[in-house]
């Protein structure tokens, strides 16, 4: 699955805002997304994707939340 789909899945399944570290850890633990280089997803990568999709995600009080 694409990383933005994996982030969406994490946030929807937890039904609460999460920190980028928590999202990255959950994606890696459940193997929801695999990078092309085989490395684990990083919190910085999660943050970059969240910034790229402002219509899907919002940032508040250090947490990422769903807009939809």
Number of C-alpha atoms within 10 A of each C-alpha: 9 11 19 17 12 21 26 18 16 21 19 14 9 9 11 12 20 19 17 20 16 15 24 25 15 18 22 17 11 10 13 18 19 15 10 7 6 7 9 17 21 15 16 12 14 23 17 10 15 23 14 12 12 12 11 14 19 16 17 9 7 10 14 21 21 19 11 9
